[in-house]
């Protein structure tokens, strides 16, 4: 394959295809939260159904993202990328046409599978096609444009909900996907990893999905059905047994999806423990916040969707500087101070009540949260990547992404029930306000714990940022540029970036 250069027609086409593909998934991840109150009202869905509309997508995405990267390495990155785009489009069509909550949840789960196929491939195509400075520039452009797409998502979703219908939140993906497939077919070269060997870890992917699915079902349904209900107990047992079997399989097979030995590295394990705590908070709070702004504060879908835009703006400006700072002084201080700032932001969010003013009540929390995230994200990811040898950077990136997604998935399942938000709570402002305030208090405590863990367990100095470009592990969080963009998860041969 001839080398692709930035500034050429071929380079622009390849970049456009990858940005549109991954951006489509990124927009969908953030846009759905804005539409949830309207979807729930239109379909007569309870709070558990709204949780499943988010977790159904995240569940399959987190379960199969590592497998998706491996498939691209073996069978062709463009082929798997295009397959994922088409799959995502068909699932989006089913979402848009769903007549009830159950079918919408099923279609969202199918969307997650498509996302797991297309998102690793988008960055892998750039890494394989560009080299040297052109690769760095391409990844930087992809990251910045992806951040813009993620930021546009909530605003676009709010506008569609108010002006047309929530169904167009999903239907809009179909023409975008058609454009991506056309560009990829004409302008994106095929690449694969000639050294990819061994069998695909299908058993690990299936067991991991069953473990997450069983656990999530039990956690979401227990408040309504009761923890002793046969279905809840069966799901919990299935999740536990699948988790044990997953660990056994990953330990014994020659080419595991998740080599457990990598966690023997204390720095890597510590970075991922902090990742789990931090992104569990983000997953739960951002799920509730957009609902809170509409249900309690009386914001419109457009208003709630755009409320978080300052966070994205701050991260676009400050994250590169935070990455450079972490490279100079090491990740420990940024990873300690960042979560503490985010904890302060969650305390400030408790001021958001009925008739809240955006400038006086919402914006201060948003700015503090943006500052905390800007300081935290790049050093956190860099700590995870730089903890392992260069040849394992792809694996480390995929694991870090999977940990972040699993954390958000479990948080959305656990946090609402823990603070009393079940049934039709999303239609009762008084109940929702009390639950949201309690969720913010819990989240602030977890963020403080994450900061303390970083102070105690993360070592300095860090490997320079130039050796391991940072990516963001967050999915579905308006704060994170390129939130849904994954590294080339299955291959240990390439470096990842946002």
Kinemage of the C-alpha trace (Angstrom):
@kinemage 1
@onewidth
@group {chain A} dominant
@subgroup {mainchain}
@vectorlist {calphas} color= white
{ca unk a 1} P 0.000 0.000 0.000
{ca unk a 2} L 1.305 3.417 -0.939
{ca unk a 3} L 1.781 5.807 1.929
{ca unk a 4} L -0.986 8.372 2.423
{ca unk a 5} L 0.030 11.983 3.008
{ca unk a 6} L -1.830 14.775 4.756
{ca unk a 7} L -2.802 17.654 2.509
{ca unk a 8} L -3.435 15.374 -0.471
{ca unk a 9} L -6.808 14.397 -1.918
{ca unk a 10} L -6.394 10.781 -0.801
{ca unk a 11} L -5.462 11.872 2.718
{ca unk a 12} L -8.509 14.121 2.987
{ca unk a 13} L -10.851 11.371 1.794
{ca unk a 14} L -9.467 8.830 4.254
{ca unk a 15} L -9.678 11.323 7.118
{ca unk a 16} L -13.245 12.254 6.170
{ca unk a 17} L -14.378 8.623 6.141
{ca unk a 18} L -12.888 7.857 9.552
{ca unk a 19} L -14.148 11.076 11.152
{ca unk a 20} L -17.693 10.614 9.801
{ca unk a 21} L -17.779 6.949 10.823
{ca unk a 22} L -16.525 7.344 14.356
{ca unk a 23} L -18.300 10.707 14.707
{ca unk a 24} L -21.598 9.052 13.819
{ca unk a 25} L -21.182 6.705 16.767
{ca unk a 26} L -19.919 9.535 18.978
{ca unk a 27} L -22.896 11.753 18.232
{ca unk a 28} L -25.314 8.906 18.879
{ca unk a 29} L -23.763 8.175 22.255
{ca unk a 30} L -24.361 11.709 23.522
{ca unk a 31} L -27.538 12.545 21.670
{ca unk a 32} L -29.702 9.766 23.119
{ca unk a 33} L -29.504 11.037 26.716
{ca unk a 34} L -31.074 14.320 25.656
{ca unk a 35} L -34.015 12.497 24.066
{ca unk a 36} L -34.686 10.107 26.964
{ca unk a 37} L -37.483 12.053 28.710
{ca unk a 38} L -39.354 12.457 25.416
{ca unk a 39} L -38.792 8.821 24.443
{ca unk a 40} L -39.991 7.657 27.848
{ca unk a 41} L -43.149 9.746 27.612
{ca unk a 42} L -43.879 8.724 24.031
{ca unk a 43} L -43.359 4.990 24.574
{ca unk a 44} L -44.701 4.837 28.135
{ca unk a 45} L -41.368 3.563 29.443
{ca unk a 46} L -40.386 3.413 33.104
{ca unk a 47} L -37.007 4.477 34.500
{ca unk a 48} L -35.523 0.984 34.146
{ca unk a 49} L -36.352 1.053 30.432
{ca unk a 50} L -34.568 4.391 30.069
{ca unk a 51} L -31.537 2.857 31.777
{ca unk a 52} L -31.592 -0.039 29.318
{ca unk a 53} L -31.745 2.327 26.353
{ca unk a 54} L -28.317 3.565 27.411
{ca unk a 55} L -26.811 0.420 28.933
{ca unk a 56} L -27.995 -1.854 26.106
{ca unk a 57} L -25.713 0.056 23.740
{ca unk a 58} L -22.806 0.304 26.161
{ca unk a 59} L -23.085 -3.371 27.115
{ca unk a 60} L -22.479 -4.757 23.646
{ca unk a 61} L -19.946 -2.057 22.792
{ca unk a 62} L -17.844 -2.794 25.881
{ca unk a 63} L -18.167 -6.547 25.392
{ca unk a 64} L -17.024 -6.728 21.782
{ca unk a 65} L -14.695 -3.755 21.258
{ca unk a 66} L -11.519 -5.778 21.804
{ca unk a 67} L -12.801 -8.474 19.467
{ca unk a 68} L -13.645 -5.814 16.877
{ca unk a 69} L -10.044 -4.624 16.842
{ca unk a 70} L -8.781 -8.178 16.376
{ca unk a 71} L -11.186 -8.809 13.513
{ca unk a 72} L -9.899 -5.740 11.700
{ca unk a 73} L -6.274 -6.790 12.120
{ca unk a 74} L -6.967 -10.245 10.695
{ca unk a 75} L -9.602 -9.716 8.007
{ca unk a 76} L -8.954 -6.167 6.883
{ca unk a 77} L -9.515 -2.914 8.729
{ca unk a 78} L -11.535 -1.274 5.980
{ca unk a 79} L -13.707 -4.369 5.607
{ca unk a 80} L -14.578 -4.529 9.307
{ca unk a 81} L -14.961 -0.746 9.504
{ca unk a 82} L -17.462 -0.726 6.616
{ca unk a 83} L -19.249 -3.754 8.057
{ca unk a 84} L -19.582 -1.895 11.346
{ca unk a 85} L -20.900 1.231 9.624
{ca unk a 86} L -23.557 -0.747 7.739
{ca unk a 87} L -24.487 -2.705 10.871
{ca unk a 88} L -24.760 0.544 12.838
{ca unk a 89} L -26.975 2.092 10.159
{ca unk a 90} L -29.371 -0.871 10.037
{ca unk a 91} L -29.605 -0.904 13.833
{ca unk a 92} L -30.206 2.860 13.828
{ca unk a 93} L -33.059 2.374 11.363
{ca unk a 94} L -34.586 -0.219 13.681
{ca unk a 95} L -34.216 2.212 16.592
{ca unk a 96} L -35.983 4.951 14.672
{ca unk a 97} L -38.872 2.675 13.724
{ca unk a 98} L -39.219 0.901 17.097
{ca unk a 99} L -42.887 0.851 18.199
{ca unk a 100} L -42.161 0.150 21.864
{ca unk a 101} L -39.416 0.337 24.484
{ca unk a 102} L -38.473 -3.347 24.284
{ca unk a 103} L -37.701 -3.253 20.565
{ca unk a 104} L -35.830 0.032 20.965
{ca unk a 105} L -33.622 -1.494 23.661
{ca unk a 106} L -32.903 -4.527 21.456
{ca unk a 107} L -32.006 -2.281 18.532
{ca unk a 108} L -29.725 -0.206 20.783
{ca unk a 109} L -27.868 -3.387 21.728
{ca unk a 110} L -27.406 -4.119 18.021
{ca unk a 111} L -26.089 -0.585 17.571
{ca unk a 112} L -23.416 -1.343 20.171
{ca unk a 113} L -22.206 -4.322 18.152
{ca unk a 114} L -21.863 -2.090 15.107
{ca unk a 115} L -19.992 0.463 17.183
{ca unk a 116} L -17.609 -2.235 18.412
{ca unk a 117} L -16.791 -3.082 14.802
{ca unk a 118} L -16.387 0.417 13.400
{ca unk a 119} L -14.736 2.411 16.186
{ca unk a 120} L -11.447 0.476 16.507
{ca unk a 121} L -11.119 0.471 12.727
{ca unk a 122} L -11.440 4.230 12.320
{ca unk a 123} L -8.177 4.937 14.117
{ca unk a 124} L -6.468 1.775 12.875
{ca unk a 125} L -7.008 2.906 9.279
{ca unk a 126} L -5.212 6.175 10.018
{ca unk a 127} L -2.380 4.446 11.847
{ca unk a 128} L -1.834 1.970 9.039
{ca unk a 129} L -2.218 4.450 6.170
{ca unk a 130} L -0.229 7.440 7.453
{ca unk a 131} L 3.247 7.475 8.962
{ca unk a 132} L 5.593 9.829 10.771
{ca unk a 133} L 4.444 13.428 11.083
{ca unk a 134} L 1.523 12.776 8.754
{ca unk a 135} L 0.206 10.116 11.117
{ca unk a 136} L 0.431 12.469 14.091
{ca unk a 137} L -1.298 15.234 12.135
{ca unk a 138} L -4.019 12.870 10.910
{ca unk a 139} L -4.702 11.562 14.411
{ca unk a 140} L -4.746 15.114 15.764
{ca unk a 141} L -7.227 16.226 13.096
{ca unk a 142} L -9.345 13.110 13.698
{ca unk a 143} L -9.353 13.778 17.424
{ca unk a 144} L -10.262 17.457 17.102
{ca unk a 145} L -13.010 16.889 14.547
{ca unk a 146} L -14.297 13.968 16.597
{ca unk a 147} L -14.475 16.248 19.611
{ca unk a 148} L -16.529 18.724 17.617
{ca unk a 149} L -18.871 15.907 16.545
{ca unk a 150} L -19.297 14.785 20.146
{ca unk a 151} L -20.030 18.350 21.228
{ca unk a 152} L -22.580 18.851 18.453
{ca unk a 153} L -24.460 15.679 19.434
{ca unk a 154} L -26.477 17.009 22.396
{ca unk a 155} L -27.390 20.243 20.595
{ca unk a 156} L -28.419 18.339 17.458
{ca unk a 157} L -30.402 15.858 19.514
{ca unk a 158} L -32.233 18.586 21.405
{ca unk a 159} L -33.102 20.368 18.175
{ca unk a 160} L -34.384 17.189 16.535
{ca unk a 161} L -36.472 16.284 19.588
{ca unk a 162} L -38.070 19.746 19.718
{ca unk a 163} L -38.425 20.424 15.988
{ca unk a 164} L -39.036 17.041 14.367
{ca unk a 165} L -39.143 13.831 16.397
{ca unk a 166} L -36.875 11.839 18.691
{ca unk a 167} L -36.892 9.130 16.036
{ca unk a 168} L -34.683 11.285 13.801
{ca unk a 169} L -31.974 11.071 16.450
{ca unk a 170} L -31.481 7.561 15.073
{ca unk a 171} L -32.712 7.883 11.492
{ca unk a 172} L -30.152 10.590 10.723
{ca unk a 173} L -27.422 7.940 10.951
{ca unk a 174} L -28.667 6.165 7.826
{ca unk a 175} L -27.700 8.817 5.222
{ca unk a 176} L -24.447 9.557 7.068
{ca unk a 177} L -23.557 5.861 6.956
{ca unk a 178} L -24.320 5.734 3.227
{ca unk a 179} L -21.846 8.560 2.626
{ca unk a 180} L -19.179 6.810 4.729
{ca unk a 181} L -19.606 3.533 2.838
{ca unk a 182} L -19.330 5.323 -0.513
{ca unk a 183} L -16.163 7.198 0.501
{ca unk a 184} L -14.567 4.088 2.019
{ca unk a 185} L -15.330 1.985 -1.049
{ca unk a 186} L -13.709 4.499 -3.412
{ca unk a 187} L -10.914 6.074 -1.398
{ca unk a 188} L -9.869 4.034 1.659
{ca unk a 189} L -7.171 1.388 1.035
{ca unk a 190} L -7.362 -2.001 2.714
{ca unk a 191} L -4.799 -2.928 5.370
{ca unk a 192} L -4.369 -5.827 7.755
{ca unk a 193} L -1.798 -7.056 10.258
{ca unk a 194} L 0.305 -9.705 8.527
{ca unk a 195} L 1.664 -10.868 11.888
{ca unk a 196} L -1.759 -11.389 13.519
{ca unk a 197} L -1.745 -15.030 14.594
{ca unk a 198} L -3.763 -17.407 16.703
{ca unk a 199} L -7.485 -17.971 16.971
{ca unk a 200} L -9.896 -15.189 17.750
{ca unk a 201} L -10.988 -15.251 21.378
{ca unk a 202} L -14.693 -15.658 20.624
{ca unk a 203} L -15.264 -17.586 23.855
{ca unk a 204} L -13.791 -14.725 25.881
{ca unk a 205} L -15.949 -12.150 24.089
{ca unk a 206} L -19.143 -14.160 24.622
{ca unk a 207} L -18.389 -14.904 28.278
{ca unk a 208} L -17.499 -11.268 28.919
{ca unk a 209} L -20.786 -10.170 27.336
{ca unk a 210} L -22.763 -12.674 29.428
{ca unk a 211} L -21.000 -11.549 32.616
{ca unk a 212} L -21.818 -7.894 31.965
{ca unk a 213} L -25.351 -8.650 30.743
{ca unk a 214} L -26.303 -10.839 33.695
{ca unk a 215} L -24.870 -8.438 36.244
{ca unk a 216} L -26.449 -5.401 34.606
{ca unk a 217} L -29.873 -7.031 34.318
{ca unk a 218} L -29.835 -8.046 37.976
{ca unk a 219} L -28.793 -4.571 39.119
{ca unk a 220} L -31.364 -2.710 37.009
{ca unk a 221} L -34.325 -5.022 37.589
{ca unk a 222} L -33.804 -5.799 41.287
{ca unk a 223} L -35.340 -2.512 42.571
{ca unk a 224} L -38.595 -3.091 40.660
{ca unk a 225} L -38.892 -6.898 40.773
{ca unk a 226} L -37.171 -7.511 44.091
{ca unk a 227} L -33.737 -9.044 44.638
{ca unk a 228} L -35.282 -12.468 45.259
{ca unk a 229} L -37.252 -12.599 41.997
{ca unk a 230} L -36.380 -15.721 39.960
{ca unk a 231} L -35.335 -13.733 36.897
{ca unk a 232} L -33.120 -11.424 38.918
{ca unk a 233} L -31.468 -14.303 40.777
{ca unk a 234} L -30.935 -16.249 37.563
{ca unk a 235} L -29.327 -13.241 35.885
{ca unk a 236} L -27.064 -12.610 38.874
{ca unk a 237} L -25.933 -16.259 38.965
{ca unk a 238} L -25.376 -16.257 35.187
{ca unk a 239} L -23.313 -13.081 35.428
{ca unk a 240} L -21.192 -14.452 38.260
{ca unk a 241} L -20.564 -17.829 36.604
{ca unk a 242} L -19.774 -16.190 33.265
{ca unk a 243} L -17.314 -13.833 34.971
{ca unk a 244} L -15.499 -16.745 36.619
{ca unk a 245} L -15.457 -18.692 33.349
{ca unk a 246} L -14.151 -15.604 31.521
{ca unk a 247} L -11.207 -15.327 33.911
{ca unk a 248} L -10.425 -19.044 33.554
{ca unk a 249} L -10.548 -18.899 29.752
{ca unk a 250} L -8.434 -15.749 29.551
{ca unk a 251} L -5.819 -17.299 31.838
{ca unk a 252} L -5.547 -20.586 29.958
{ca unk a 253} L -5.816 -19.893 26.234
{ca unk a 254} L -2.791 -18.998 24.126
{ca unk a 255} L -4.180 -15.799 22.583
{ca unk a 256} L -6.632 -14.228 25.047
{ca unk a 257} L -8.680 -11.143 24.339
{ca unk a 258} L -7.599 -9.839 27.758
{ca unk a 259} L -4.194 -11.197 28.855
{ca unk a 260} L -4.537 -11.144 32.638
{ca unk a 261} L -0.777 -11.022 33.130
{ca unk a 262} L -0.785 -7.387 32.069
{ca unk a 263} L -2.353 -6.530 35.431
{ca unk a 264} L 0.780 -7.724 37.191
{ca unk a 265} L 2.129 -4.290 36.252
{ca unk a 266} L 1.272 -2.202 39.332
{ca unk a 267} L 1.252 1.128 37.497
{ca unk a 268} L -1.106 -0.242 34.843
{ca unk a 269} L -3.425 -1.762 37.446
{ca unk a 270} L -3.460 1.447 39.496
{ca unk a 271} L -4.211 3.593 36.442
{ca unk a 272} L -7.103 1.337 35.487
{ca unk a 273} L -8.445 1.304 39.043
{ca unk a 274} L -8.528 5.109 38.961
{ca unk a 275} L -10.119 4.922 35.505
{ca unk a 276} L -12.871 2.670 36.852
{ca unk a 277} L -13.699 4.994 39.744
{ca unk a 278} L -13.572 8.183 37.696
{ca unk a 279} L -15.595 6.992 34.721
{ca unk a 280} L -18.147 5.194 36.861
{ca unk a 281} L -18.940 8.626 38.281
{ca unk a 282} L -19.037 10.246 34.848
{ca unk a 283} L -21.266 7.501 33.423
{ca unk a 284} L -23.813 7.755 36.220
{ca unk a 285} L -23.831 11.530 36.686
{ca unk a 286} L -24.014 12.496 33.020
{ca unk a 287} L -26.856 10.016 32.517
{ca unk a 288} L -28.799 11.697 35.335
{ca unk a 289} L -27.734 15.295 34.711
{ca unk a 290} L -29.405 15.735 31.322
{ca unk a 291} L -32.609 14.269 32.770
{ca unk a 292} L -32.299 16.503 35.855
{ca unk a 293} L -31.962 19.647 33.778
{ca unk a 294} L -35.210 18.843 31.962
{ca unk a 295} L -37.280 17.205 34.716
{ca unk a 296} L -36.305 19.443 37.655
{ca unk a 297} L -34.774 22.664 36.301
{ca unk a 298} L -37.234 22.986 33.426
{ca unk a 299} L -34.653 23.237 30.636
{ca unk a 300} L -35.723 22.417 27.090
{ca unk a 301} L -34.084 19.486 25.277
{ca unk a 302} L -31.912 21.972 23.367
{ca unk a 303} L -30.986 23.803 26.568
{ca unk a 304} L -30.044 20.634 28.406
{ca unk a 305} L -28.152 19.356 25.393
{ca unk a 306} L -25.987 22.438 25.091
{ca unk a 307} L -25.419 22.958 28.820
{ca unk a 308} L -22.202 20.934 28.773
{ca unk a 309} L -20.602 22.601 25.741
{ca unk a 310} L -18.196 24.705 27.862
{ca unk a 311} L -16.639 21.477 29.132
{ca unk a 312} L -15.808 20.375 25.604
{ca unk a 313} L -14.426 23.821 24.770
{ca unk a 314} L -12.203 23.819 27.861
{ca unk a 315} L -10.915 20.338 27.089
{ca unk a 316} L -10.134 21.166 23.483
{ca unk a 317} L -8.050 24.118 24.646
{ca unk a 318} L -6.510 22.796 27.871
{ca unk a 319} L -6.096 19.030 27.439
{ca unk a 320} L -2.951 19.304 25.255
{ca unk a 321} L -1.391 21.583 27.870
{ca unk a 322} L -2.351 19.172 30.643
{ca unk a 323} L -0.756 16.358 28.657
{ca unk a 324} L 2.442 18.369 28.342
{ca unk a 325} L 2.352 19.173 32.059
{ca unk a 326} L 1.921 15.490 32.909
{ca unk a 327} L 4.878 14.646 30.691
{ca unk a 328} L 7.063 17.131 32.574
{ca unk a 329} L 6.066 16.453 36.174
{ca unk a 330} L 4.539 12.984 35.891
{ca unk a 331} L 0.871 11.948 36.073
{ca unk a 332} L 0.514 11.693 39.864
{ca unk a 333} L -0.312 15.339 40.644
{ca unk a 334} L -2.723 15.892 37.710
{ca unk a 335} L -4.435 12.590 38.496
{ca unk a 336} L -4.794 13.645 42.130
{ca unk a 337} L -5.931 17.236 41.656
{ca unk a 338} L -8.193 16.568 38.650
{ca unk a 339} L -10.637 14.257 40.466
{ca unk a 340} L -10.755 16.641 43.443
{ca unk a 341} L -11.780 19.518 41.155
{ca unk a 342} L -14.427 17.273 39.596
{ca unk a 343} L -15.690 16.444 43.096
{ca unk a 344} L -16.104 20.165 43.796
{ca unk a 345} L -18.091 20.453 40.557
{ca unk a 346} L -20.489 17.736 41.681
{ca unk a 347} L -21.044 19.540 44.966
{ca unk a 348} L -21.865 22.694 42.977
{ca unk a 349} L -24.345 20.699 40.859
{ca unk a 350} L -26.474 20.193 43.962
{ca unk a 351} L -27.461 23.859 43.580
{ca unk a 352} L -29.350 23.055 40.362
{ca unk a 353} L -33.022 23.042 41.361
{ca unk a 354} L -36.419 24.134 40.039
{ca unk a 355} L -36.144 27.262 37.903
{ca unk a 356} L -32.341 27.157 38.024
{ca unk a 357} L -30.414 29.829 36.148
{ca unk a 358} L -27.859 28.520 33.697
{ca unk a 359} L -25.359 31.307 34.396
{ca unk a 360} L -25.708 31.322 38.178
{ca unk a 361} L -26.392 27.655 38.956
{ca unk a 362} L -25.207 25.444 36.088
{ca unk a 363} L -22.257 27.252 34.514
{ca unk a 364} L -20.025 27.391 37.641
{ca unk a 365} L -20.257 23.602 38.049
{ca unk a 366} L -19.671 23.112 34.324
{ca unk a 367} L -16.538 25.280 34.323
{ca unk a 368} L -15.025 23.588 37.386
{ca unk a 369} L -15.807 20.168 35.917
{ca unk a 370} L -14.218 21.175 32.616
{ca unk a 371} L -11.064 22.301 34.412
{ca unk a 372} L -10.892 19.053 36.384
{ca unk a 373} L -11.404 16.881 33.324
{ca unk a 374} L -8.896 18.882 31.295
{ca unk a 375} L -6.285 18.308 33.974
{ca unk a 376} L -7.127 14.628 34.437
{ca unk a 377} L -7.887 12.871 31.162
{ca unk a 378} L -4.618 13.039 29.218
{ca unk a 379} L -2.314 12.157 32.170
{ca unk a 380} L -4.638 9.315 33.198
{ca unk a 381} L -4.572 7.707 29.772
{ca unk a 382} L -0.861 8.366 29.393
{ca unk a 383} L -0.223 6.640 32.722
{ca unk a 384} L -2.062 3.545 31.505
{ca unk a 385} L -0.261 3.446 28.143
{ca unk a 386} L 3.219 4.317 29.380
{ca unk a 387} L 3.051 1.645 32.091
{ca unk a 388} L 3.545 -1.133 29.528
{ca unk a 389} L 6.158 -1.781 26.824
{ca unk a 390} L 5.651 -0.083 23.470
{ca unk a 391} L 4.614 -3.346 21.816
{ca unk a 392} L 1.664 -3.605 24.233
{ca unk a 393} L 0.381 -0.055 23.757
{ca unk a 394} L -2.545 -1.220 21.599
{ca unk a 395} L -3.565 -3.809 24.151
{ca unk a 396} L -3.243 -1.309 27.015
{ca unk a 397} L -5.393 1.210 25.171
{ca unk a 398} L -8.101 -1.348 24.458
{ca unk a 399} L -8.160 -2.524 28.063
{ca unk a 400} L -8.342 1.042 29.361
{ca unk a 401} L -11.275 1.768 27.051
{ca unk a 402} L -13.062 -1.415 28.099
{ca unk a 403} L -12.567 -0.625 31.797
{ca unk a 404} L -14.004 2.871 31.334
{ca unk a 405} L -17.025 1.571 29.439
{ca unk a 406} L -17.724 -1.217 31.902
{ca unk a 407} L -17.517 1.303 34.747
{ca unk a 408} L -20.074 3.576 33.105
{ca unk a 409} L -22.319 0.615 32.324
{ca unk a 410} L -22.372 -0.606 35.916
{ca unk a 411} L -22.799 2.921 37.298
{ca unk a 412} L -25.906 3.554 35.209
{ca unk a 413} L -27.270 0.239 36.464
{ca unk a 414} L -26.471 0.828 40.156
{ca unk a 415} L -26.543 4.556 40.890
{ca unk a 416} L -30.202 5.415 40.096
{ca unk a 417} L -31.546 2.605 42.276
{ca unk a 418} L -29.100 3.478 45.050
{ca unk a 419} L -30.573 6.989 45.275
{ca unk a 420} L -34.214 5.985 44.879
{ca unk a 421} L -34.724 6.739 41.190
{ca unk a 422} L -36.889 3.886 39.943
{ca unk a 423} L -40.249 3.418 38.252
{ca unk a 424} L -41.679 6.732 37.048
{ca unk a 425} L -39.302 8.888 39.108
{ca unk a 426} L -38.198 10.767 36.003
{ca unk a 427} L -41.670 12.356 35.853
{ca unk a 428} L -41.643 13.560 39.487
{ca unk a 429} L -39.410 16.645 39.961
{ca unk a 430} L -39.302 16.414 43.770
{ca unk a 431} L -38.254 12.771 43.820
{ca unk a 432} L -35.755 13.272 41.022
{ca unk a 433} L -34.148 16.305 42.680
{ca unk a 434} L -33.568 14.406 45.932
{ca unk a 435} L -32.138 11.439 44.045
{ca unk a 436} L -29.855 13.589 41.924
{ca unk a 437} L -28.462 15.425 44.956
{ca unk a 438} L -27.706 12.082 46.612
{ca unk a 439} L -26.060 10.831 43.411
{ca unk a 440} L -23.830 13.915 43.317
{ca unk a 441} L -22.779 13.297 46.917
{ca unk a 442} L -21.912 9.667 46.168
{ca unk a 443} L -20.076 10.684 43.010
{ca unk a 444} L -18.072 13.344 44.833
{ca unk a 445} L -16.998 10.760 47.402
{ca unk a 446} L -15.870 8.348 44.684
{ca unk a 447} L -13.905 11.103 42.949
{ca unk a 448} L -12.113 11.951 46.177
{ca unk a 449} L -11.308 8.247 46.571
{ca unk a 450} L -9.946 8.200 43.010
{ca unk a 451} L -7.735 11.203 43.724
{ca unk a 452} L -6.395 9.619 46.902
{ca unk a 453} L -5.728 6.341 45.088
{ca unk a 454} L -3.793 8.212 42.398
{ca unk a 455} L -1.730 10.050 45.022
{ca unk a 456} L -0.821 6.778 46.714
{ca unk a 457} L -0.454 4.328 43.832
{ca unk a 458} L 0.648 6.252 40.698
{ca unk a 459} L 4.386 6.581 40.191
{ca unk a 460} L 6.464 9.301 38.521
{ca unk a 461} L 8.091 10.098 36.188
{ca unk a 462} L 5.919 9.468 33.141
{ca unk a 463} L 7.029 8.538 29.659
{ca unk a 464} L 6.894 11.685 27.472
{ca unk a 465} L 3.555 12.302 25.844
{ca unk a 466} L 5.131 12.217 22.402
{ca unk a 467} L 5.823 8.529 22.851
{ca unk a 468} L 2.247 7.633 23.733
{ca unk a 469} L -0.373 10.024 22.379
{ca unk a 470} L -3.318 10.171 24.739
{ca unk a 471} L -6.800 9.135 23.876
{ca unk a 472} L -9.916 9.535 25.936
{ca unk a 473} L -11.639 6.519 27.348
{ca unk a 474} L -14.952 8.150 28.023
{ca unk a 475} L -18.009 7.198 26.055
{ca unk a 476} L -21.103 9.245 26.006
{ca unk a 477} L -19.747 12.069 28.130
{ca unk a 478} L -20.108 15.518 26.600
{ca unk a 479} L -16.926 16.522 28.375
{ca unk a 480} L -14.654 14.355 26.335
{ca unk a 481} L -13.536 15.223 22.824
{ca unk a 482} L -13.625 12.135 20.696
{ca unk a 483} L -15.393 10.334 23.508
{ca unk a 484} L -16.413 7.318 21.551
{ca unk a 485} L -13.211 6.907 19.605
{ca unk a 486} L -11.368 3.751 20.407
{ca unk a 487} L -7.839 2.759 19.927
{ca unk a 488} L -7.014 -0.203 17.756
{ca unk a 489} L -7.991 -2.503 20.528
{ca unk a 490} L -6.931 -5.939 19.453
{ca unk a 491} L -3.403 -5.401 18.211
{ca unk a 492} L -0.336 -4.852 20.324
{ca unk a 493} L 1.581 -3.522 17.371
{ca unk a 494} L 0.245 0.022 17.065
{ca unk a 495} L 0.124 3.042 19.315
{ca unk a 496} L -3.178 4.613 20.127
{ca unk a 497} L -4.274 8.201 20.263
{ca unk a 498} L -7.247 10.383 20.501
